[in-house]
Amino acid sequence: MLHSPRLRWRTAFSYAVVIALILTGLTYYLSARFDIPPGQAARPVAVAGLLISGLMVFQAERAAATVRRLTLVAHRIAQGDLDARIISLSSGEIGQLARAFNRMADRLQKQIEKRNRERDRLDTVLHALNDGVLIINRHGEVRLINSAAERILQVTATVARDRTFIQAVRDHRIVEVFQRCLQSGHEENAMLELEGGRMLRVAATPFLRGRQRGHVVILQDLTQLYQLQTVRRDFISNISHELRTPVASLRALVDTLADGAIDDPPAAQRFLSRMDVEVEAMAQMVQELLELAHIESGQTPLRLRELPATEVVGPGAERLRPQAERAAISLTIDSPEKLPSIVVDPDRIQQVMANLVQNAIKFTPAGGAIHVQVEHHPDRGELVVAVCDTGAGIAPDDLSRIFERFYKADRARSGEGAGLGLAIAKHIVQAHGGRIWAESTYGKGSNFYFTLPTTSPAEVPIAPAV
């Protein structure tokens, strides 16, 4: 390096030897040319030599200082200080070198800043994706993993990064897809079912070639999509099942009338009455479907009023007392006299009570009992309403699905109804800010619970009392 002391002294010594030889030759030349003693000619030559040497040393030191500054700035840029520049007022080659160096540093800084912006955009896009993304280098090590992939694989970026793909994913089925991509050199896809019923689509794709080659693995969690498809298939199956019975009955009745029963007035009247029952059942199912759709979409606003809880819960259950008596089932209502006022849509809450009590009557044999109980929990700020029966109970496998539309725990014993009552009750309770659930021991009865907040739901405007 030019600022090395040994190199500087060697350079200075070389210059001194050359200058001394030149000055000696010049002294002998002047002595011979003008016929003067060599000692007399040496004095002006020595003075001139000293001036020239000083000027050369000054210029050399100036150039060396500029080179040293260039070296220092280069080190700063190499260490990450992209704003480092060199200031040089020289107009010679060294000045041109300094200005060229600054232009190079400006261009390098712009390129690095552009690359950083592109990398930030890429990171933002990757971490905003709902699909998991892993980038694997040519050695099979994970170089990048986004937050969606962390969630799907249940691993952190700190643990997964710089480890092999096998160590990061810890699932042999996903690894098999990646290995197939390694062998074929083309994109490979697979649909996998993970623990807990999760559905995962895996796509492994190679990118680039040569030393920079690697692979991208995409993980798509399609669990919700598959659940929606299952719900759609169940909906079509259930509504077809519910319509098949009344439509078949109507067709049989119409065929019977067409075969001559219409000429028998008493028989015709019975058939027409039966047809009216079947049509009414279908009309009720359509009405319940429309009502459920409106509630789910929020198109049916709640008409909230502040009323005593006893005026809301009791009448809804009391309305079903005649039906319970006809079925030889005892119905008791246990509601404390001192209950707080609640802000609810009374018609909707009475509909919930009617659906729960009617469901209990349907599955409770003659001689059984239904008990409705209301409790106030001030510490939780809610009322808990329970409808308990001594009926057939619900199997454990069915308990988690009874609030689905059209779902019937026991189709052979479900009797009338489309299986929409509990689904409607669930959405009404949730619209009030409450919860609804069921507990059951198969063969010993079921308990249905729902809660209502004792304060007004903040998100729903209260309608004026009328």
C-alpha angles and dihedrals in degrees: 000000000000094000092055108119094221092050092047092052092047090051092047092049092051091050091048093052092049092048092047091053092047093048092047091052091047091051093054091045093054092044092053095040098050097026096238129138114273092237092057092048092047095065099066090037090053092050091050090046092053092051092048092046092050092049091049092048090050093050093045093050091047091053092044091052090053091049090049090052089049090052092049092049091048090054091050092051090048088054092053104268097130093172093064113118137168124236115213126167094187118117095199132088093289091053090049089050091052093049091047089050091053092049090050090050091050092051092046091050092051092049093049092047090049091049091049091051091050090048091050090051091049092049091049092050094045094049092045092055119103089211120082116245127193125179115203124192126222090273091059094252123138109246098171136018125175128216094259091057089048089054095046095045093036092229133119125240090239091059097041102043117097091008125110118272090246092055092046101050100032092198119111093205093059090044090053091058090051092048091051088054090050091052099043099036089220136095115288126196135190139171113222134186111216132193116299093031094287115158116214130186113205123197122180118190131178119226134195124350139242122027093345096052120128144138138259119213118197120198117195119189103213096170095114092046091052090047090053090049090050091050090050092050091047091048092053091045094047097046090047089052093048093049096043096071099049093040091051090047092050091049092050091049093048092048090049092051091047091051091062107283088112088072090060104074098198092048092043090052091052092049092048090050090051091048089052090054092051093047090048090052091053092046090051091050092050090048092050091049091052091046092050091048091051093048093048093048093047093241092126107070119205116247097216123198133169109245137154110271092234090062092054108040101036100054092050091058095036090059090068096051095099090051091050091049092051088054091049091243123138116231120198127180119202109191122154115234094231107062125146123250116262132203107232145130097261095202092054095047091048087052089055091050092048092050093050095045093044090050090051092050091050094056100035117090124227111286092031128120138232120201124194116195131180122198131181120219107189092179090062095034095234147102119235117209118193128192109192127182138179094224135121096300128217127277115244092242091056098042095083093051105044093101092058117107115265092004115141121183093208114018092184091061101029094099117185124359136071098249094252101111097086092043090054091046091052094053094045092052092046090049087058091052094255138121132237129196142150137228124193146169109210110246094011105070141269137264121209119194134186133173133216123196116240089218128067116270101252095214097055121070115233115241116224115261115255 
